[in-house]
């Protein structure tokens, strides 16, 4: 692997587009979401014809009010200035639980009640109580399953990716992608070590981490991140920043990854050479970097490619899939991203798609560019994954050109 890039900025770099009206409206979601998440299930489960005894209704209402008040308070203490891990765990868990309860209260509150009515099951009160118990049971099962999914070591997703410009000498290059590990309030040092063991078993040529290593500073989450130093690759281990690094002293994470033997590709590139052919492996800072105010941090594709032969194929690391517009305009062959978590807790993926062009998997953009979006290796916030399994990705790069006879 040869480093040939120049990190000097280019005046012609395309600036990020201004936020749309929809994105500006989304800023108000944190104010109204907690009320909806707790008030809607409370109404559906307690006050839509169940006629619960007064003590049951009062206790149930009190629990919903406690959740409505406690969740933002805990999240504020956990993710705000105090950074109290126990509070973050409580707040994040309540957030995940309320989202699942809200989703299935709405779905089953309408569909199941309609089905029971059409089927002529019981009286109105009976149907209302059936809906309540089914919603609570469904929520409990999904939360238990989602917790197990979030805490397990991800399965390996394998796929071949053909790059038309890839030389025959690089056919079969093994690229492993991990991303969005999100080391955080729940100590996952043992999980981190097991993930690294899984990665090492894949015998990669290149291992990539496309950001969001942790929630918290490098100093605070160091013990969970240290196993990344055990990752092996025959050519290189490369890393780019994600948006969460810029919430917690990004330069500290860049420095720690360098200390652990990874190459932070901050708007620069390396060359992977094998069998007489060359692949450019480039990386850019996350698109939120410039607004962070950190000197020298910005998503700078021109700088990342500066000095690279334009006829060579390019593998680009960029944390957010939406960077693919710029990648496609520059003729990048393959972009690797994370950020979306595949939605993490269904049906949150519908909201993710408002902001991102892809949710998970391989997609085509422009005339040449492929984008692979990982569902992420860890989880953010709520310790649940519902219908959005985590992954460690093995991409085997394929050349359309036959190998040259010796």
Protein Blocks (a to p, Z undefined) as FASTA:
>chain_A
ZZfbdfbdcfklccdddddfklmmmmmmmmmmmmmmmmmmmmmmmmnonopafklmmmmm
mmmmmmmmmmmmmmmmmmmmnopaklmmmmmmmmmmmmmmmmmmmmmmmmmmmmmmmnop
ajfklmmmmmmmmmmmmmmmmmmmmmmmmmpccdddddddddfklcfklgoiacdddehk
lpafbdcklmmmmmmmmmmmnopabdcdeejkbgcdfklmmmmmmmmmmpccfkbccddd
dfklmmnopllmmmmmmmnopacdehiaddddeehiacdddddddfklmmnopghiacdf
klmmgoiafkbccddddfblklmmmmmmnopabdcdehknnnopacklmmmmmmpcbfbd
cddehjlbccdddebjbdghjacdehiacdddddddddfbdcddZZ
